[in-house]
Amino acid sequence: MIPYRFWADSFGCSGGNQQIRLAWTGAPADTRSFAVTMYDPDAPTGAGFRHWVTWDVPDTAHTLNSTLPAGAVAGTDDAGAPGYLRWSRR
């Protein structure tokens, strides 16, 4: 389960709007880039909700946080915004 501090504060959720920080190791030697998607199949939309889509993360990167590495592309989430969904109703 994803902790509440990473949930959005919109669409009926009341989270902390913090972007998840990812870190990884052990990629195959011939890795050229990484892609990340965060999809919530249980979102009450009838079709789930894509919170985060990022691609072309360089093979030299081993973490993702609120600032993407050079060359990485922030795709559009299902709310129509680029990057990780961190909306707030405040």
Buried (B, 14 or more C-beta within 10 A) or exposed (E): EEEEEBBBBBBEBEBEBBBBEBEEEEEEEEEEBBEBEBEBEEBEEEEEBBBBBBEBBBEEBBEBEEEBBEEBEBBEBBEEEEBBBBBEEE
